């Protein structure tokens, strides 16, 4: 009888779904590059979307809901109560290791073999389940609020049970690690997301402030636009509308000529905008971690950030940027003026530029890869 000898573990990657390409998808891309033979299981993917474009050449295995008409466009949010059936339809018993990338679709606690180990890279426990601000803000409608309260009760119970089946939690920040302990009573290892950009060009600083974000709620976009109009500064916003965010047209109508919505751009164009900006605006009041501010610092561009959430783990006040304490136009204007004063000296500009790059290098892709591989090899 011939024995089969395997030198490497059989690994499966699992991700909520593939629709928009954001920070969670950048983590998945890094994992997929590390383990190119690992299939990617997902609830569904939307063809032609920014996320699908990055993964269409990988082996994608969607669940049965992928084949339901309009599910990827409209139904995945109101039918989120189907997640127990979605993930229960997969059997991972043939794999040695499952690495899940989880945020809001309760992507954890899979059906697996007795020797299969499950690692959950948790971007956050589902924000909609635990009272955190979401990108949609759907609970402003009373009938949806009642529906969410009923569904949310049972989904919280399910989420907790699934979390207990995870062998190792990885949090994308200390901030999220605290949430994992609070809601799941599980200790998480912190491995920051990988930050990697194309070659950063040497460009002249221009007179604009920058935001990189999907055009959704909860990102402080309205605060940025109102501040830009009141202060008369130039603001560029890169990102595309996502989800059911209905205020995008209102923001555009509110904006003057000094506010530009640039849509989706390539990574090569992105670094030019990062490098040319006076500063990056990070305005979410409870960001899980926030990759974009670190990308900005990697380009030597300082960050103006709300004092809270994951920003506290990446931005150094007075060295790589400044914080503001209240999500108001007045507080943001005060922070902008403070940074402009810091940057008024050529010597200080050079110091902040080098401090930003040095700080961002602590969140490199190389460090991420090294820590993930060390963890996987420990099984």
Secondary structure, DSSP 8 states (H G I E B T S, - for coil): ------SS--EEEEES-BSS-SHHHHHHHHHHHHTTTS-EEES-B-TTSHHHHHHTTS-EEE-GGGGSTTIIIIIHHHTGGGHHHHHHT-B-TT-SEEEEEESSS-----B--TT-EEEEEES-S-GGGTT---SS-GGGSHHHHHHHHHHHHHHHHHHHHHHTT-SEEEESSHHHHHHHHHHH---EEE----B--S--------S-EEEE--B-TTS-HHHHHHHHHHHT--EEEE--B-TT---HHHHHHH--TTEEEEE---HHHHHHHHHH-SEEEE--SS-S--HHHHHHHHTT--EEEESSGGGGGT--BTTTEEEESSSSHHHHHHHHHHHHHHTTSHHHHHHHHHHHHHHHGGGBHHHHHHHHHHHHHT-
